[in-house]
Amino acid sequence: MKFIGSIFDFYLQSSIHVGLAVMALAALSVMQFGFVPEPTLLLFIWLGTICGYNFVKYAGISNRHHLEITKNVLLIRIFTVCSFAGLLYFGRLLPAHIWYTTGVVGVLTALYTIPFFRQKNLRSFKGAKVFVIAAVWVGFTVVLPLQYHYMSFLSERVLLQSAEIFLFVIVLMLPFEIRDLKYDMPHLVTIPQMMGVQKTKWLGTALVGVIAILIYLQKYVYASYMPMNFGVLGILLMAVWFSRENQGRYYASFWVESIPIVWLVAYLFI
């Protein structure tokens, strides 16, 4: 059991799980527009997410929470290098224009960790943390996969989808923000630091309502997508309200982060 627990911890700490969550949202975006997900692109997005998250978490370990729970930092760094090699391999099989968006997302991820203005990185700016993460997710889950299918980012449908995923990720991050209250430095001014836990949950509820409106405004290829989306929003809302500062070790990092994967699986069953 201890061996299985170690493998599971590596699965979470090496960002394999969050990579699957991002890849799931990318596949959903493509399916909602009536396209068939391209496996090479999905693998590229999965590996890119692993590299980006591990760079942020372990290049200098930016959060004390990761420092406390991670035992195999060296092994994870080796795994990240291998993932980067895989990223380059699959990337060469994709159209050149895919790399433009990848470059923008990559720079945004790097600036999240690397100081660039008065010894500050993007994470250091007050209240910016969750919005930067949401923007990166939108880049990888909406802009990149739809760009692959030559859809304009400025079209109404793509803008609605981008806004939906942007707000979805912000709400998805709230249980993490609540968990990290005891780890985040005061100068970060995260949402729970600024509003408190209870008001943060009410904010999440309001944002879920806005997401529901955005879903309603979109004209999906299949009518059965609509109720499924609302069902996932219900799960997301419960995840926010059940979150607390002293939550279980895997509550946010596994269960909450599994919601996009559950969303995709539900679509596949439909």
C-alpha positions, 0 to 999 in steps of 0.5 A: 500500500505504501508503494501504491501511495508513493506512485499516486503522490508522484502522479499528483506532484509531477503534474500528470493529473493537472495535465490530464485536466487541462487536456480534458478541457482542450478536448471539450472545447474542440468537441463543443465546436463539432471537431474531433480532438487531434491526439497529437495536439492533446499530447502536446497540451498534456506535456506542455502543462506538465512542463509549465506546472513543474517549472513553476512549482519546482524551479525554485519551489514557489509555494511552501505547500509544495515544499512540505509535501514533495519528497522526490523533487529531483525525480520530478525534475528528471521527469519534466526534462523527459516531458519537455523532450516529448513536447518537442517531438509532438510539437514538430508534428503540428502546424507552425502557427500552433507555436505562436500561441504556445510561445505566448503561453510559455512566456506568461508561465515563465514570467509567473516565476521569473522576476521581470519588473523591480524583482517581481514576477507575475505571482508577486503582483497583488491579486494576479495569481488566479487570473494569470493561471486562468489566462494560461489555461484558456490559452491551452484549452481554447485558443490553441486547440481551436487555432489548430482548426483555423478558427478565429479567436475573435469570433463570438463563439470562441470569445464566449468559450474563452470567457466560460473557461476563464471563469471556470478555472477561477472557480476551480482554483478557489478550493486551492486558494482556501487551502493555501491561506496558511501558506500564501504570503500576505502581499499576494492578496489572494481572493480568500485573503481579501474576502475571507473564506465565506465570501469567497464561496459566495463569489464562486457561487456568483461566478458559477451563475455567470458561467451558466449564462455563458453556456446558455448563450452558446449554440452547441452542436449537440443539444445534450451538451447543455444539461451535462454542462449544468450538471458539472457546474453543480459539482463545481459549486459543491466542491467550492462549498465543501472546501476549507482551510484544513481540507484533506490532502487530496481534496483539491489536488485530486478531487477538485482537479478531477472535475474537468476529467469527469466532464470529458468522460461524461461527454464521451458517454453521451 
